[in-house]
Amino acid sequence: MHTIRLHSTAHLRRCIPKGGAGVNDTIRDVVFVDGVRTPFGKAGKLFEETRADDLIIRCIRTLLRRNPGLPPERVDEVALAATTQIGDQGLTLGRTAALLAGLPRSVPGYSIDRMCAGAMTAVTSVSSAIAARQYDIAIAGGVESMSNHPMGEGVDPNPRIIAERLVDPDALQMGFTAENLHDLYPTITKERADAYAVGTQQRYAAAIEQLSADMTTMAARSADEGWTVATADELPRPGTTMEGLANLRTPFRPHGRVTAGTAAPLTDGATACLLADADTAAELGLPVAMKMVGFAFAGVDPETMGVGPIPATEKALARAGLSIDDIGLFEINEAFAVQVLAFLDHFKIADDDPRVNPWGGAIAMGHPLASSGVRLMTQLAREFAVHPEVRYGITTMCVGLGQGGTVIWENPNFKGAN
């Protein structure tokens, strides 16, 4: 005989307002409480024999351990993203990872996919519900094992996509779209892209101590070498030079401009963050790292998907009543150097502006697809803490098949004029 266990919902009584109509007609402030990530490993190396779900489970457990004031039963939702939802990245990952991480069975979960912006979309989805008073607390994040689930594994694109010329075949290969972006912006030369890549490697190397604060350790197994504990990113190359990049091959086009040195490497890793409404965070004594101002997603030509952050940022700024001049910190996902430079050129920002990815980006540390959105947010939250003169920052990224996503955040440590 099976015993049916009923889980307490006493905490829900605190969420049900007293009074009649109109009590719930105000939008609540959504705050980013905390974010963590695993070290990022090179595909085929560090985490090749590690399950993807174990990576994200480690992040969830670390979040709970770092925030002991949070009763686990108060978590209203777990939304987790993966671009390739198959095998150990499938099976409604949000629910299975929540169970395996030790959250109560009363905590629901689901999976989400917006390719590279998966974790970003998980954050905006649960944040919308928090703002609308349907959740108080949620966990959002993402994972990608590009060792075991390369982008596109198991997909079956409808032949009409190509046959009816809905998109060019280039749109299905991200490296080709980056070369197309160089065509679209002829002033973005290979030399400019190389220089940006060298700079981001240097900024990462200078900020390892700050970045390590939100990196959880992760056990990793190798049939040849046994067990090890990963404590740092595997991918950075701090010795990168312009001379070294100049000699790299251009795999996506003969005599092209995109190389392995100016692209984010194939990466394994996971991220997770804790979000809440401001009142609940105060009630439980949870820290507030930043407050969400607004967000936007936008579609662009799939053949030049790297421009996606431009209209997404314009839309998000317009909705928030802000301008690009109000933004004091930019965390831009570095899928390719040319994509970041296109954004900077559009908004008339210098290539070496210290507000842009001040602690380095994906070219140095890697881009485990669906997990990267929360990595950007966690990094921005730390940067806010050391920049009280900055009021607003953004996290933004391009998305495969022609999209962009941007989230605007406010610094709770703001002390004066930006």
Secondary structure, DSSP 8 states (H G I E B T S, - for coil): ---------GGGGGGS--SSTTTT-S---EEEEEEEE---EETTSTTTTS-HHHHHHHHHHHHHHH-TTS-GGG--EEEEE-SS-SGGG-SSHHHHHHHHTT--TT--EEEE--GGGHHHHHHHHHHHHHHTTS-SEEEEEEEEETTTS-TTTT----THHHHTTSS-GGGG-HHHHHHHHHHH-TTS-HHHHHHHHHHHHHHHHHTHHHHHTTB--EEEEETTTEEEEE-S-S---TT--HHHHHTS--TTSTT-S--GGGB---EEEEEEEEEEEHHHHHHHT----EEEEEEEEEE--GGGGGGTHHHHHHHHHHHHT--GGGEEEEEE--SBHHHHHHHHHHTT--TT-TTBSTT--HHHH---GGGHHHHHHHHHHHHHHT-TT--EEEEEEEETTTEEEEEEEE-TT--S--
